[in-house]
Every structure is written in structure tokens, then in C-alpha cells.
């Protein structure tokens, strides 16, 4: 544990006795009692709420609910790898989105906390990821996600596929349409998926602007210099790693890891499975190439190769 992390932990525990009364109340957090990381993606400020997004005040309220259990990222990871975890909690952000830097980082700075930022690297080399393009389409292209799903059903036609009842059953924050869409996205031929989404985009009333959407090399370098942990999250964020060959999986991992190591001039030894998707062959690559810890997407896993996280989608805000 470095001096920066130690000071931040002490500062947070001192400040946690007071709570900002302006933060919105939480209906029921039902926080896990065991050690885990918070898994956060999306934040916003304004009138139109993207699905699954938090305002800065809601984010603060969630952190307040955890109180002194929150510790800096380096400290949490060191305890987990040493088998000394109890009920500690840390923060992690996936995808490398700028909205986390803008709307969520100030609350961590105020508490003296650091996070693990798991970044997919395509946008860093000039390839905007369609995962975000299509998320924008779902949220804003048809007046909201319900309008999108209506249009999607019209384009895709009657269901000739259905997920099993237990598909994504532990993601209680997902609607039935969310689960059906993800199953379709993760199993259909990729070119057919892209063709359908392009057709929907052509019908929609909104266009995605990728400028300033993701973190830059400078942002990542500054976060690392401030004591945050940087992890990789593959290069193109596949949603179903099992559909890739062993070589393709290795290329996803090695490219993302290598780009971030060139940025930081340091080894990157932490990663997060995209969409909580992984294979035994992929784990073998991680083990053989200097990775110490891999994040899962739910509380079902164990450190170090499927380390548990609790999504902010599970937070119940009034």
C-alpha cells in the first residue's frame, strides 16, 4: 500500500461521519455484506436520463450508504490477493467513459478514494466503439428505450429465438426486453446485428457524436498519477467471448493491455471481463501474461479470476 492510498483511507473515515442532506434518499440498497467492488458505468446531468445512469447526487448517496467500508482501490486489491478481505468495498468503472470522470470522480476526490478504471482501447486508436453508439440509439433514437424496443421488434420481426428463464437472472435491474435484446445481440451473426442496428439508426431521430465521449491517453495517465488503478477491458469489447477463437481472444487481451502499458510505461495487471463474458482459454492467457486480478460482473464469482462486483443498477433510488 502506498503513502497516497494510506492517507486517503484515513481522510475518508474521518469525513464519513457527516452526510450531505442534499443527496436523494435510497429506498433499499440491500448492500452485499461481503467484500466486493462497486461496478459503475453511466452518469448524466440534465433532463433526459439514459437507462441505468446516475446523477452526481445519486452517486454521492450510494457512496454514503457504504460509509467507512469504502477503501482505495490499491488497498482493496492488495487485501483480496493476500486473502485478507472482510467486508471492504472499492469503486470500479468500466468502459473508459468520460462521463465517469466528469460526474463521478469529484465525489471520490472529496472522500480521498481511488478507483479501478477498466478501459477498452479501440477509441484510443481512433475507432469509436459501436457498443456506445447503439446504447445512444436505444436511449435517444426513439424517445426512450421503450420506443427503441418497439422499433426493434418491427425490424427484427417475430421471435424465433428466446433466452432461457435463467438468462441474466441475477441482473434484476434488466427488463424482459433488455434481456431479450442482449440475448439477440450476443448470439446473432455479428454482421446481421450490425445491419439491423444501422437500419434502426436510419429510422431514428438522433445521431451519436463520439467526440469527447471516451477518456483520452492524457486522462488515463493523470488518473494513474493520482493513485488510481488502470485495468484493461479488451480492445473492442466483445459481448460474447466464447464466439471468438483462442487467437482472437488473446488478441483482444494483448492489444488492450499493450496499448495501456505504452500509455503508462508500467505493467497493467488488472482487467475486467466484458459483459462478464470469459472462457477457460481466456483465463489461461491472463494467467500466463502477468494479470493478477480479473473482475466479474456480479457477486457470484471469487477473486482473483472472477472477482465479485455489485452493479449500481441494483441501487434503488427514490
Secondary structure, 3 states (H helix, E strand, C coil): CCHHHHHHHHHHHHHCCCCCCCCCCECCCCCCCCCEEEEECCECCCCCCCCCCECHHHHHHHHHHHHHHECCHHHHHHHHHCCCCCCCEEEEEECCEHHHHHHHHHHHHHHCCCEEEEECCHHHHCCCCHHHHHHHHHHHCCCCHHHHHHHHHHHHCCCCCCCCCCCCCCCCCCCHHHHHHHHHHHHCCHHHHHHHHHHHHHHCCCCCCCCCCECCHHHHHHHHHCCCEEEECCCCCCCCHHHCCHHHHHHHHHHHHHHHHHHHCCCCCEEECHHHCCCHHHHHHHHHCCCCEEECCCCCCCCCCCECEEEHHHCCEC
